[in-house]
Amino acid sequence: MNYLQQKTAIITGASSGIGAATARELARHGVNIVAAALDQDGLDTLVRQIEAEGGRAVGLVTDVTRLEETQALVKFASDTFGSIDILINNAGLMLFSSWSDVAWEEWNKMVDVNIKGYLNAIASVLPVMLKKNEGQILNMASVAGHQVDAGAGVYSATKFFVHAMTESMRKDLGVNNGIRVNTISPGVINTGWADKVGDPQGRKSGSGTQ
């Protein structure tokens, strides 16, 4: 038995891209998967794939920008598998535009998903992990959190936030509560991000990172 066997992981943004690939790989190592996303069809497909390979998975449509929904997700995971060992904060939104576009609505959407969504998931799962004094949280960041392009200012800022948040959590929760907190910064990955960019020029300027 490996150390992941029978652990339970919540993965946000799990219906496609990095989230879905992560869910499938963890399931192959014996992890119980609780997949969350807005796409019901994508979640259903993922669950079927994992179960067809002998894994255990459930899906729940979740809007991470709403605290009550991430709290419901944690309750669903606990009720289904008995505990929660891992949180993978992966739901993200990447919208490119020039500052001169004053794309206020897109800026706010990225802040809501990439920052508030992570905080909501963390706030919901921490009571469970603190109670047993162990757990693991992985906050998905991006290379855009290390270098900034002209058309990705707000997106990059949200990923800088993820790095700062993770470092603080590591120094607090990792030292005092036995909860490991880490981040990963993927490079250029085609996760279907361009389909969500409203501005045609912004769609051209992006490079497809998480």
Residue pairs with C-beta under 8 A, 6 or more apart in sequence:
1 30
2 29
2 30
4 26
4 29
4 30
4 31
5 29
5 30
5 31
6 30
6 31
6 32
7 30
7 31
7 32
7 85
7 86
8 31
8 32
8 34
8 77
8 81
8 82
8 83
8 84
8 85
8 86
9 23
9 26
9 31
9 32
9 33
9 34
9 84
9 85
9 86
9 87
9 88
10 34
10 36
10 73
10 74
10 77
10 84
10 86
10 87
10 88
10 121
10 125
11 19
11 22
11 23
11 26
11 33
11 34
11 35
11 36
11 88
11 90
12 19
12 36
12 37
12 62
12 64
12 88
12 89
12 90
12 91
12 117
12 121
13 19
13 36
13 37
13 64
13 90
13 91
13 92
13 140
14 20
14 22
14 23
14 33
14 35
14 36
14 37
14 43
14 46
14 59
14 90
15 35
15 37
15 38
15 39
15 41
15 42
15 43
15 45
15 46
15 59
16 37
16 39
16 42
16 191
16 192
17 189
17 191
17 192
17 210
18 90
18 140
18 186
18 189
18 191
18 210
19 35
19 37
19 88
19 90
19 91
20 35
20 42
20 46
22 88
22 90
23 33
23 35
23 46
23 50
23 57
24 46
24 49
24 50
24 53
24 55
26 33
26 86
27 33
27 50
27 53
27 55
27 56
27 57
28 53
28 55
30 55
31 55
31 86
32 56
32 57
32 80
32 81
33 47
33 50
33 55
33 56
33 57
33 58
34 57
34 58
34 59
34 60
34 73
34 76
34 77
34 80
34 81
34 84
35 43
35 46
35 47
35 57
35 58
35 59
35 60
36 43
36 59
36 60
36 61
36 62
36 64
36 73
36 91
37 43
37 59
37 61
37 62
37 91
38 61
38 62
38 63
39 61
40 59
40 61
43 59
43 60
43 61
44 59
46 57
46 59
47 57
47 58
47 59
50 56
50 57
51 57
56 81
58 76
58 80
60 72
60 73
60 76
62 69
62 70
62 72
62 73
63 69
64 70
64 91
64 113
64 116
64 117
64 118
64 120
64 121
65 112
65 113
65 116
65 117
65 120
66 120
67 120
67 123
67 124
69 120
70 117
70 120
70 121
70 123
70 124
71 124
73 121
73 124
74 84
74 124
74 125
74 128
77 84
78 84
78 128
83 128
83 132
84 125
84 128
84 129
84 135
85 134
85 135
85 136
86 135
86 136
86 137
86 138
87 121
87 122
87 125
87 135
87 136
87 137
87 138
88 138
88 140
89 117
89 118
89 121
89 122
89 137
89 138
89 139
89 140
89 162
90 140
90 210
91 113
91 117
92 113
92 114
92 140
92 142
92 210
93 109
93 110
93 113
93 114
93 196
94 110
94 142
94 144
94 152
94 155
94 193
94 196
94 197
94 206
94 209
94 210
95 103
95 106
95 109
95 110
95 154
95 155
95 196
95 197
95 198
95 199
95 202
96 151
96 152
96 155
96 197
96 199
96 202
96 203
96 205
96 206
97 103
97 106
97 151
97 197
97 199
97 201
97 202
98 150
98 151
98 201
98 202
98 205
99 150
99 153
101 199
101 202
103 198
103 199
103 202
106 154
106 198
106 199
107 154
110 154
110 155
110 158
111 154
111 158
114 155
114 158
114 159
114 161
114 162
115 158
115 161
115 162
118 139
118 162
118 165
119 165
122 137
122 169
125 135
125 137
126 173
126 179
128 135
129 135
129 137
129 177
129 179
130 177
130 179
133 177
133 178
133 179
134 178
134 179
135 178
135 179
135 180
136 179
136 180
136 181
136 182
137 169
137 173
137 179
137 180
137 181
137 182
138 181
138 182
138 183
138 184
139 162
139 165
139 166
139 181
139 182
139 183
140 162
140 183
140 184
140 186
140 210
141 159
141 162
141 163
141 166
141 183
141 184
141 185
141 186
141 210
142 155
142 156
142 159
142 185
142 186
142 209
142 210
143 185
143 186
143 187
143 188
143 209
144 152
144 155
144 156
144 159
144 209
145 156
145 159
145 160
145 162
145 163
145 185
146 185
147 156
148 156
149 156
149 205
149 207
150 205
151 201
151 202
151 205
151 206
152 205
152 206
159 185
162 183
163 183
166 181
166 182
166 183
169 179
169 181
170 180
170 181
170 182
173 179
173 181
174 180
174 181
186 209
186 210
187 209
188 207
188 208
188 209
189 208
189 209
189 210
190 208
191 208
191 210
193 206
193 208
193 209
194 203
194 206
194 208
197 203
197 206
